[in-house]
Amino acid sequence: MGMIMRLFQIEQNVLNIIIKDTTALLEVNVKDDRCNMVDIDKSWGVLGYVFSKLASEDVYDIIKSTQSIDIEEMVSDLSIYYLNNKQVEKISYIVSKLDDCNFVKNLDFDDMNRKNIYGFPFDKSENCYAYFTHNFNIMKDFYKTANKNNKGVLMYVL
């Protein structure tokens, strides 16, 4: 068993309330279709690795923001991070410039194994390439939609 990541789109005004008062998170129904939840499973470490290689700046925040919501008193086996709508706009722009071909070319499984990128060990099977490319496209579409709707993002790692 490992850590999976789920992404949720959230209205910026609701995110602002949650940042100030973490108990407001209990009021959010993440199963609501408006949250447009996506599950990128255990691929988040690899996606961050590839995005960071392809971008001219550090974009690891695409995968795991350094901005956390402290919920330890409420739930101990869940970590929640967030990006505001302006950060989502920036990430959406960066991700929109990447295509499947560039993504696959930068899947360096040997290097990822050496660096212990989360999700390792990796192999060079066709299934492995397909799995990561699929999650790359899910994430790309997710951020495009979040940006279009001027939303922030909650990232659940569980």
N, C-alpha and C positions, 0 to 999 in steps of 0.2 A: 504494500500500500504506500502511496506517496501523496504529495501535495498536488492538488488540482487547482486550477484557477477558473473562476467564473467572473464575467464582466457584466455590469448593469449600467444602463443609462439612467440618469436621474436629473430632474429639473435643478437648475443651478440654485434657485432660492431654497429648495429643500436641502440641497447639499450644504449650503451656508448654515442652515439651522443645525444640521447634524454635526458640523465641525464645531459649533459653539456648545452644543448639548448632545452628547453621544446617545443619551437615552431616547432621543427623537428617532434614532435608527429603528427602534422597536415599532414605530408607527409606519415604516415603509414596507409595503408589500412587494417584495422583489419578484414574486411570481406574477405580478401584474404585467400584461403584455406591453404596457408603455415603458417598462424597464428594458425591454428588448434583450433579455438575458442570453448570453452566449457562454458556452463551456469550451475552453481551449485545452482542457484536460491537463496533461503534464508537459505540454509543449512550450510553456511560457519561457523557460530558460533558453531554449534553442531560438525562439523567436527574438528574444532580447539580444542574444549573441549575434544573429544575422543582421538585425536592424542596426546595431551598433557598428558593425563592420561596413555597412553600406552608406550610412549617413555621415555627413561632414561634421556632425556634433554628437555628443553622447545622448542617445535616445533610449537608453535602457528603461527610462520611465514609461515608455510605451507599454512595457510589460509589467513592471512592478514599481509603482510610484514609491518615492521615499516619504511621502506624506501619509501618515497612518491615522486611523481613528482608533483611540484606545478603548477597547471593549473587553479587556481582560476580566473585569469584574462581572460582565454579563455572560461571556462565552470564552472558554479557555483554549479551545482547539481550532479557532478561527482567527485569521488576521485580515483586517480590512484596510485597504489603501484607497486613495482617491486622486482624481485629477479634476481641476475646475474646467469650465467651458473654454477658457482661453488656452489652456494647455491642450485640451482635446483638439481645438482648431489647429494648433501647431503640429500636433502628432498626425492628424488627418492629412495635412498637407504633405508631410514627409512620407507617410505610408503610401499616399496616392502616387508617388513618383516611382514606387518599386513594382516590378512585375514578377511573374512566376519564374521567368528565365534567370533574372538576377538573383532571386531568392535561392533557387536550387544551386546555382553556381557557387554560392557562398555557404552551403552546408558542408562544412569541413569536419566530418565526424571524428577524424583522428585528433584534430586540435581541440574539439569540444570534449572528447574523452580525457585528454591531457589536462585540460583546464577544469575538469569536474563540473561542467555545465549541468545544471539540474536536469534530470531525466536520464543521465548516462547510465549504462554504456549504450552507445549507438552503433548501428551497423549500416552498411551501405546497400541494404536491400531496397527493392522497388517500393515495398510497403512503407518503409521508413520515410522515403522521399515523399510519397503520396500523403502520408499522415501529416507531416509538417507543412507541406504546401497547402493542404486542405485547411489547416488551422490558421495559416498565414492569410488565406483569403477570407476566412470567417472574421478574423481580426480587422482586416482592411475594410471590409464592408461595415463592420460594427462602428469603427471610428468615423467613417464617412457619414453614416446615418446620425450618429451622435452629434457631429459637427453641424450637419444640416439642420438639426433640431435645437442647436445651441444648448446642448446638455453637458453636464459633467458625467464622470464615470466613477463607479464604485468597483473595486477589485477585491473579490473574496478569495483568499487562499485557504484551502481546507484540506 
